[in-house]
Amino acid sequence: MLIWDIQHVSGADKNLEQRQAKWRNFHQASGGRMFVVCDNSSCMRNIRSEINYCLGNRSMVVSLTNLADLQIGKRGEGDCVWREARNRGQY
């Protein structure tokens, strides 16, 4: 099953508790396979940290990228659009 959760994320959108609940719900709904597109690398680092903090040592696959890097031709491993891919646990 593929779950799409498309939204704009900024620091002012929700308080920390609401944002943590959002990531836990997304993790549960996606079966731990999460794909996140951010505006820029700073946002991507912040979101990565937020997801790691919120989800702790749960099993998950998180793929992250950002539009600013993609627009200037930066790619992830194997010329993939996903700048970072983290596989933790049973996946």
Summary of the structure (lengths in Angstrom):
residues: 91
radius of gyration: 12.9
end to end distance: 14.8
largest distance: 36.7
contacts: 222
relative contact order: 0.18
helix: 42%
strand: 20%
